[in-house]
Amino acid sequence: MITISAFKWVPPFAQGLVRDLRVRWALEEAGLPYQTRLIDPDVQGSSEYRSLQPFGQVPVFQEDGLTLFESGAIVLHIASRSEVLLPADAAGRARAMTWVFAALNSMEIYIQQLAEIDLFNADQQWAQLHRPDVEKAVQRRLQELAACLGDREYLEGRFTVGDLMMTTVLRNLRHTRLINAVPTLKAYQERCEARPAFQRALAAQMEPFRQR
């Protein structure tokens, strides 16, 4: 049985954004059953957990003696077992994987900067001075992504692991109206999040938070 780690609780602004959501969604799309190991700060800082995840983050993926960390690596490992997430042809697989890295390297690094300013440092003078430039960089990336998507439903014409990763990255802008300002991306994100597998993954992540 696959086991993934997740937090017992996070503040409301982070609920629905923690990166185990990506892994849960991939597992749901692939039809692979899993169980969760819910951790608290004490476990997160323990030597036992750090031996599995050197940076103390979630998720950790464990199956049959294999332990993986980093959500991108885990999602690609899962995707390799599912034609829903990765096309059967080599070229299609390569293009889908390219979008995974684009989401993490070309989009998330900008979006995360904005989220960290708004959610953690909004009252700091340096953040207030820096925010306009960061927002402009995010807007530029969003426009570039929208231009590439064009009138297609998904980045490669059909849903792949690239769309899964891109959607979870775009969700980090939910505290802003930047996605709403780009109708193509707003519709794209809504389309991806309407998938039953995403809805199941989100409900599973949220369940422990609702119990507190």
Phi and psi in degrees as GROMACS dihedral restraints (atoms count N, CA, C in turn):
[ dihedral_restraints ]
;  ai    aj    ak    al  type     phi  dphi    fc
    3     4     5     6     1   -72.8    20    10
    4     5     6     7     1   135.5    20    10
    6     7     8     9     1  -123.6    20    10
    7     8     9    10     1   133.9    20    10
    9    10    11    12     1  -124.6    20    10
   10    11    12    13     1   147.1    20    10
   12    13    14    15     1   -90.4    20    10
   13    14    15    16     1   150.6    20    10
   15    16    17    18     1  -154.4    20    10
   16    17    18    19     1   162.0    20    10
   18    19    20    21     1   -81.3    20    10
   19    20    21    22     1   142.3    20    10
   21    22    23    24     1   -65.9    20    10
   22    23    24    25     1   -34.2    20    10
   24    25    26    27     1  -157.8    20    10
   25    26    27    28     1   144.7    20    10
   27    28    29    30     1  -139.0    20    10
   28    29    30    31     1   160.0    20    10
   30    31    32    33     1   -59.2    20    10
   31    32    33    34     1   155.4    20    10
   33    34    35    36     1   -53.1    20    10
   34    35    36    37     1   -35.9    20    10
   36    37    38    39     1   -65.0    20    10
   37    38    39    40     1   -21.2    20    10
   39    40    41    42     1   -99.3    20    10
   40    41    42    43     1   -12.3    20    10
   42    43    44    45     1   -66.3    20    10
   43    44    45    46     1   129.7    20    10
   45    46    47    48     1    88.1    20    10
   46    47    48    49     1     1.1    20    10
   48    49    50    51     1  -120.3    20    10
   49    50    51    52     1   -17.6    20    10
   51    52    53    54     1   -59.2    20    10
   52    53    54    55     1   144.6    20    10
   54    55    56    57     1   -73.9    20    10
   55    56    57    58     1    -8.0    20    10
   57    58    59    60     1   -64.2    20    10
   58    59    60    61     1   -19.4    20    10
   60    61    62    63     1   -58.2    20    10
   61    62    63    64     1   -39.9    20    10
   63    64    65    66     1   -61.0    20    10
   64    65    66    67     1   -42.9    20    10
   66    67    68    69     1   -71.8    20    10
   67    68    69    70     1   -42.3    20    10
   69    70    71    72     1   -57.6    20    10
   70    71    72    73     1   -45.0    20    10
   72    73    74    75     1   -62.7    20    10
   73    74    75    76     1   -44.9    20    10
   75    76    77    78     1   -60.8    20    10
   76    77    78    79     1   -42.7    20    10
   78    79    80    81     1   -63.9    20    10
   79    80    81    82     1   -39.7    20    10
   81    82    83    84     1   -66.1    20    10
   82    83    84    85     1   -42.9    20    10
   84    85    86    87     1   -63.4    20    10
   85    86    87    88     1   -37.3    20    10
   87    88    89    90     1   -81.3    20    10
   88    89    90    91     1   -10.3    20    10
   90    91    92    93     1    70.9    20    10
   91    92    93    94     1    31.0    20    10
   93    94    95    96     1  -102.6    20    10
   94    95    96    97     1   122.5    20    10
   96    97    98    99     1   -69.5    20    10
   97    98    99   100     1   150.8    20    10
   99   100   101   102     1  -152.7    20    10
  100   101   102   103     1   165.2    20    10
  102   103   104   105     1  -128.4    20    10
  103   104   105   106     1   161.0    20    10
  105   106   107   108     1  -114.5    20    10
  106   107   108   109     1   147.8    20    10
  108   109   110   111     1  -111.3    20    10
  109   110   111   112     1   106.5    20    10
  111   112   113   114     1   -83.3    20    10
  112   113   114   115     1   129.4    20    10
  114   115   116   117     1  -119.6    20    10
  115   116   117   118     1   155.3    20    10
  117   118   119   120     1  -115.5    20    10
  118   119   120   121     1   178.1    20    10
  120   121   122   123     1   -58.2    20    10
  121   122   123   124     1   -32.7    20    10
  123   124   125   126     1   -64.7    20    10
  124   125   126   127     1   -45.7    20    10
  126   127   128   129     1   -65.5    20    10
  127   128   129   130     1   -42.5    20    10
  129   130   131   132     1   -56.2    20    10
  130   131   132   133     1   -36.4    20    10
  132   133   134   135     1   -92.3    20    10
  133   134   135   136     1     0.7    20    10
  135   136   137   138     1   -75.5    20    10
  136   137   138   139     1   155.2    20    10
  138   139   140   141     1   -65.4    20    10
  139   140   141   142     1   -32.9    20    10
  141   142   143   144     1   -62.5    20    10
  142   143   144   145     1   -46.3    20    10
  144   145   146   147     1   -70.7    20    10
  145   146   147   148     1   -37.9    20    10
  147   148   149   150     1   -66.3    20    10
  148   149   150   151     1   -21.7    20    10
  150   151   152   153     1   -71.5    20    10
  151   152   153   154     1   -20.2    20    10
  153   154   155   156     1   -95.1    20    10
  154   155   156   157     1   -37.7    20    10
  156   157   158   159     1  -134.1    20    10
  157   158   159   160     1    98.9    20    10
  159   160   161   162     1   -57.0    20    10
  160   161   162   163     1   -24.2    20    10
  162   163   164   165     1  -102.2    20    10
  163   164   165   166     1     2.4    20    10
  165   166   167   168     1    72.7    20    10
  166   167   168   169     1    19.6    20    10
  168   169   170   171     1   -95.4    20    10
  169   170   171   172     1   177.3    20    10
  171   172   173   174     1  -121.1    20    10
  172   173   174   175     1   153.6    20    10
  174   175   176   177     1   -95.5    20    10
  175   176   177   178     1   160.4    20    10
  177   178   179   180     1  -107.1    20    10
  178   179   180   181     1   137.2    20    10
  180   181   182   183     1  -110.6    20    10
  181   182   183   184     1   129.3    20    10
  183   184   185   186     1  -133.8    20    10
  184   185   186   187     1   133.9    20    10
  186   187   188   189     1  -160.3    20    10
  187   188   189   190     1   122.3    20    10
  189   190   191   192     1    49.7    20    10
  190   191   192   193     1    45.9    20    10
  192   193   194   195     1    85.4    20    10
  193   194   195   196     1    -7.6    20    10
  195   196   197   198     1   -92.8    20    10
  196   197   198   199     1   128.7    20    10
  198   199   200   201     1  -121.3    20    10
  199   200   201   202     1   128.4    20    10
  201   202   203   204     1  -127.9    20    10
  202   203   204   205     1   149.2    20    10
  204   205   206   207     1  -133.2    20    10
  205   206   207   208     1   169.8    20    10
  207   208   209   210     1    80.0    20    10
  208   209   210   211     1   116.9    20    10
  210   211   212   213     1   -60.4    20    10
  211   212   213   214     1   -37.6    20    10
  213   214   215   216     1   -62.7    20    10
  214   215   216   217     1   -43.6    20    10
  216   217   218   219     1   -65.5    20    10
  217   218   219   220     1   -40.2    20    10
  219   220   221   222     1   -66.1    20    10
  220   221   222   223     1   -45.0    20    10
  222   223   224   225     1   -62.8    20    10
  223   224   225   226     1   -40.7    20    10
  225   226   227   228     1   -65.5    20    10
  226   227   228   229     1   -37.2    20    10
  228   229   230   231     1   -61.7    20    10
  229   230   231   232     1   -44.5    20    10
  231   232   233   234     1   -65.1    20    10
  232   233   234   235     1   -43.8    20    10
  234   235   236   237     1   -60.3    20    10
  235   236   237   238     1   -30.2    20    10
  237   238   239   240     1   -64.6    20    10
  238   239   240   241     1   -12.7    20    10
  240   241   242   243     1  -105.7    20    10
  241   242   243   244     1    10.5    20    10
  243   244   245   246     1  -145.9    20    10
  244   245   246   247     1   122.4    20    10
  246   247   248   249     1   -74.9    20    10
  247   248   249   250     1   -11.9    20    10
  249   250   251   252     1   -64.4    20    10
  250   251   252   253     1   -36.4    20    10
  252   253   254   255     1   -96.9    20    10
  253   254   255   256     1   -32.2    20    10
  255   256   257   258     1  -130.3    20    10
  256   257   258   259     1   124.7    20    10
  258   259   260   261     1   -59.1    20    10
  259   260   261   262     1   158.7    20    10
  261   262   263   264     1   -72.4    20    10
  262   263   264   265     1   -32.0    20    10
  264   265   266   267     1   -80.1    20    10
  265   266   267   268     1   146.9    20    10
  267   268   269   270     1   -60.9    20    10
  268   269   270   271     1   -41.9    20    10
  270   271   272   273     1   -65.8    20    10
  271   272   273   274     1   -41.8    20    10
  273   274   275   276     1   -63.7    20    10
  274   275   276   277     1   -40.0    20    10
  276   277   278   279     1   -62.9    20    10
  277   278   279   280     1   -43.2    20    10
  279   280   281   282     1   -63.9    20    10
  280   281   282   283     1   -41.7    20    10
  282   283   284   285     1   -65.9    20    10
  283   284   285   286     1   -41.1    20    10
  285   286   287   288     1   -62.6    20    10
  286   287   288   289     1   -41.7    20    10
  288   289   290   291     1   -66.9    20    10
  289   290   291   292     1   -33.0    20    10
  291   292   293   294     1   -59.5    20    10
  292   293   294   295     1   -39.8    20    10
  294   295   296   297     1   -68.9    20    10
  295   296   297   298     1   -29.9    20    10
  297   298   299   300     1   -60.8    20    10
  298   299   300   301     1   -47.5    20    10
  300   301   302   303     1   -70.3    20    10
  301   302   303   304     1   -32.6    20    10
  303   304   305   306     1   -63.9    20    10
  304   305   306   307     1   -40.6    20    10
  306   307   308   309     1   -61.5    20    10
  307   308   309   310     1   -42.9    20    10
  309   310   311   312     1   -79.6    20    10
  310   311   312   313     1   -37.1    20    10
  312   313   314   315     1  -101.4    20    10
  313   314   315   316     1   -31.6    20    10
  315   316   317   318     1  -100.9    20    10
  316   317   318   319     1   -21.9    20    10
  318   319   320   321     1  -110.6    20    10
  319   320   321   322     1   -52.0    20    10
  321   322   323   324     1   -66.0    20    10
  322   323   324   325     1   -34.6    20    10
  324   325   326   327     1   -62.7    20    10
  325   326   327   328     1   -30.9    20    10
  327   328   329   330     1   -80.4    20    10
  328   329   330   331     1   -45.7    20    10
  330   331   332   333     1   -63.5    20    10
  331   332   333   334     1   -39.7    20    10
  333   334   335   336     1   -65.4    20    10
  334   335   336   337     1   -35.7    20    10
  336   337   338   339     1   -59.7    20    10
  337   338   339   340     1   -44.1    20    10
  339   340   341   342     1   -65.7    20    10
  340   341   342   343     1   -43.4    20    10
  342   343   344   345     1   -62.0    20    10
  343   344   345   346     1   -40.5    20    10
  345   346   347   348     1   -67.5    20    10
  346   347   348   349     1   -37.1    20    10
  348   349   350   351     1   -64.0    20    10
  349   350   351   352     1   -50.1    20    10
  351   352   353   354     1   -70.4    20    10
  352   353   354   355     1   -37.5    20    10
  354   355   356   357     1   -94.7    20    10
  355   356   357   358     1   -22.0    20    10
  357   358   359   360     1  -121.9    20    10
  358   359   360   361     1   -24.3    20    10
  360   361   362   363     1  -133.3    20    10
  361   362   363   364     1    21.9    20    10
  363   364   365   366     1   -59.9    20    10
  364   365   366   367     1   -27.0    20    10
  366   367   368   369     1   -90.0    20    10
  367   368   369   370     1     0.3    20    10
  369   370   371   372     1   -88.1    20    10
  370   371   372   373     1   137.9    20    10
  372   373   374   375     1   -61.1    20    10
  373   374   375   376     1   -41.8    20    10
  375   376   377   378     1   -61.0    20    10
  376   377   378   379     1   -36.8    20    10
  378   379   380   381     1   -68.6    20    10
  379   380   381   382     1   -41.2    20    10
  381   382   383   384     1   -63.7    20    10
  382   383   384   385     1   -36.5    20    10
  384   385   386   387     1   -72.7    20    10
  385   386   387   388     1   -34.7    20    10
  387   388   389   390     1   -85.6    20    10
  388   389   390   391     1   -24.5    20    10
  390   391   392   393     1   -57.6    20    10
  391   392   393   394     1   -43.9    20    10
  393   394   395   396     1   -56.2    20    10
  394   395   396   397     1   -40.3    20    10
  396   397   398   399     1   -68.5    20    10
  397   398   399   400     1   -38.9    20    10
  399   400   401   402     1   -66.0    20    10
  400   401   402   403     1   -43.0    20    10
  402   403   404   405     1   -62.5    20    10
  403   404   405   406     1   -40.8    20    10
  405   406   407   408     1   -61.5    20    10
  406   407   408   409     1   -39.4    20    10
  408   409   410   411     1   -65.4    20    10
  409   410   411   412     1   -40.2    20    10
  411   412   413   414     1   -64.5    20    10
  412   413   414   415     1   -45.7    20    10
  414   415   416   417     1   -59.6    20    10
  415   416   417   418     1   -39.9    20    10
  417   418   419   420     1   -62.7    20    10
  418   419   420   421     1   -44.3    20    10
  420   421   422   423     1   -64.5    20    10
  421   422   423   424     1   -39.6    20    10
  423   424   425   426     1   -63.0    20    10
  424   425   426   427     1   -42.0    20    10
  426   427   428   429     1   -65.5    20    10
  427   428   429   430     1   -39.0    20    10
  429   430   431   432     1   -65.1    20    10
  430   431   432   433     1   -40.5    20    10
  432   433   434   435     1   -65.4    20    10
  433   434   435   436     1   -43.4    20    10
  435   436   437   438     1   -62.1    20    10
  436   437   438   439     1   -39.9    20    10
  438   439   440   441     1   -64.0    20    10
  439   440   441   442     1   -38.3    20    10
  441   442   443   444     1   -70.3    20    10
  442   443   444   445     1   -40.1    20    10
  444   445   446   447     1   -64.6    20    10
  445   446   447   448     1   -40.7    20    10
  447   448   449   450     1    60.6    20    10
  448   449   450   451     1  -132.8    20    10
  450   451   452   453     1  -100.9    20    10
  451   452   453   454     1    13.9    20    10
  453   454   455   456     1   -78.6    20    10
  454   455   456   457     1   153.5    20    10
  456   457   458   459     1   -72.8    20    10
  457   458   459   460     1   -36.0    20    10
  459   460   461   462     1  -134.3    20    10
  460   461   462   463     1   166.1    20    10
  462   463   464   465     1   -61.3    20    10
  463   464   465   466     1   -32.7    20    10
  465   466   467   468     1  -112.2    20    10
  466   467   468   469     1    21.1    20    10
  468   469   470   471     1    87.2    20    10
  469   470   471   472     1   -30.8    20    10
  471   472   473   474     1  -129.8    20    10
  472   473   474   475     1   156.4    20    10
  474   475   476   477     1   -64.6    20    10
  475   476   477   478     1   134.5    20    10
  477   478   479   480     1  -140.7    20    10
  478   479   480   481     1   179.3    20    10
  480   481   482   483     1   -59.6    20    10
  481   482   483   484     1   -26.6    20    10
  483   484   485   486     1   -63.2    20    10
  484   485   486   487     1   -40.4    20    10
  486   487   488   489     1   -68.0    20    10
  487   488   489   490     1   -38.5    20    10
  489   490   491   492     1   -58.2    20    10
  490   491   492   493     1   -50.2    20    10
  492   493   494   495     1   -68.0    20    10
  493   494   495   496     1   -41.0    20    10
  495   496   497   498     1   -63.3    20    10
  496   497   498   499     1   -41.2    20    10
  498   499   500   501     1   -63.4    20    10
  499   500   501   502     1   -42.9    20    10
  501   502   503   504     1   -67.3    20    10
  502   503   504   505     1   -30.2    20    10
  504   505   506   507     1   -69.8    20    10
  505   506   507   508     1   -45.4    20    10
  507   508   509   510     1   -62.5    20    10
  508   509   510   511     1   -27.9    20    10
  510   511   512   513     1   -61.5    20    10
  511   512   513   514     1   -22.1    20    10
  513   514   515   516     1   -70.0    20    10
  514   515   516   517     1    -4.5    20    10
  516   517   518   519     1  -100.9    20    10
  517   518   519   520     1    10.6    20    10
  519   520   521   522     1   -65.0    20    10
  520   521   522   523     1   -19.9    20    10
  522   523   524   525     1   -80.4    20    10
  523   524   525   526     1    -2.7    20    10
  525   526   527   528     1  -117.4    20    10
  526   527   528   529     1  -179.5    20    10
  528   529   530   531     1  -112.9    20    10
  529   530   531   532     1    20.5    20    10
  531   532   533   534     1   -67.5    20    10
  532   533   534   535     1   -37.6    20    10
  534   535   536   537     1   -69.3    20    10
  535   536   537   538     1   -39.6    20    10
  537   538   539   540     1   -60.3    20    10
  538   539   540   541     1   -26.7    20    10
  540   541   542   543     1   -76.2    20    10
  541   542   543   544     1    -9.0    20    10
  543   544   545   546     1  -121.9    20    10
  544   545   546   547     1    88.3    20    10
  546   547   548   549     1   -53.5    20    10
  547   548   549   550     1   -35.8    20    10
  549   550   551   552     1   -59.9    20    10
  550   551   552   553     1   -43.9    20    10
  552   553   554   555     1   -76.1    20    10
  553   554   555   556     1   -34.2    20    10
  555   556   557   558     1   -59.3    20    10
  556   557   558   559     1   -47.1    20    10
  558   559   560   561     1   -66.1    20    10
  559   560   561   562     1   -38.8    20    10
  561   562   563   564     1   -62.2    20    10
  562   563   564   565     1   -48.0    20    10
  564   565   566   567     1   -63.4    20    10
  565   566   567   568     1   -43.2    20    10
  567   568   569   570     1   -62.4    20    10
  568   569   570   571     1   -38.2    20    10
  570   571   572   573     1   -63.6    20    10
  571   572   573   574     1   -45.1    20    10
  573   574   575   576     1   -68.0    20    10
  574   575   576   577     1   -41.9    20    10
  576   577   578   579     1   -72.7    20    10
  577   578   579   580     1   -15.7    20    10
  579   580   581   582     1   -78.1    20    10
  580   581   582   583     1   -10.9    20    10
  582   583   584   585     1   -62.8    20    10
  583   584   585   586     1   135.5    20    10
  585   586   587   588     1   -55.6    20    10
  586   587   588   589     1   -36.3    20    10
  588   589   590   591     1   -63.7    20    10
  589   590   591   592     1   -39.2    20    10
  591   592   593   594     1   -65.1    20    10
  592   593   594   595     1   -43.8    20    10
  594   595   596   597     1   -61.8    20    10
  595   596   597   598     1   -38.5    20    10
  597   598   599   600     1   -66.9    20    10
  598   599   600   601     1   -41.9    20    10
  600   601   602   603     1   -64.5    20    10
  601   602   603   604     1   -43.3    20    10
  603   604   605   606     1   -64.8    20    10
  604   605   606   607     1   -43.5    20    10
  606   607   608   609     1   -61.5    20    10
  607   608   609   610     1   -38.6    20    10
  609   610   611   612     1   -67.1    20    10
  610   611   612   613     1   -40.2    20    10
  612   613   614   615     1   -67.1    20    10
  613   614   615   616     1   -38.4    20    10
  615   616   617   618     1   -75.7    20    10
  616   617   618   619     1   -24.0    20    10
  618   619   620   621     1   -54.5    20    10
  619   620   621   622     1   -49.9    20    10
  621   622   623   624     1   -62.7    20    10
  622   623   624   625     1   -32.4    20    10
  624   625   626   627     1   -67.5    20    10
  625   626   627   628     1   -35.3    20    10
  627   628   629   630     1   -72.0    20    10
  628   629   630   631     1   -20.1    20    10
  630   631   632   633     1   -81.0    20    10
  631   632   633   634     1    -9.4    20    10
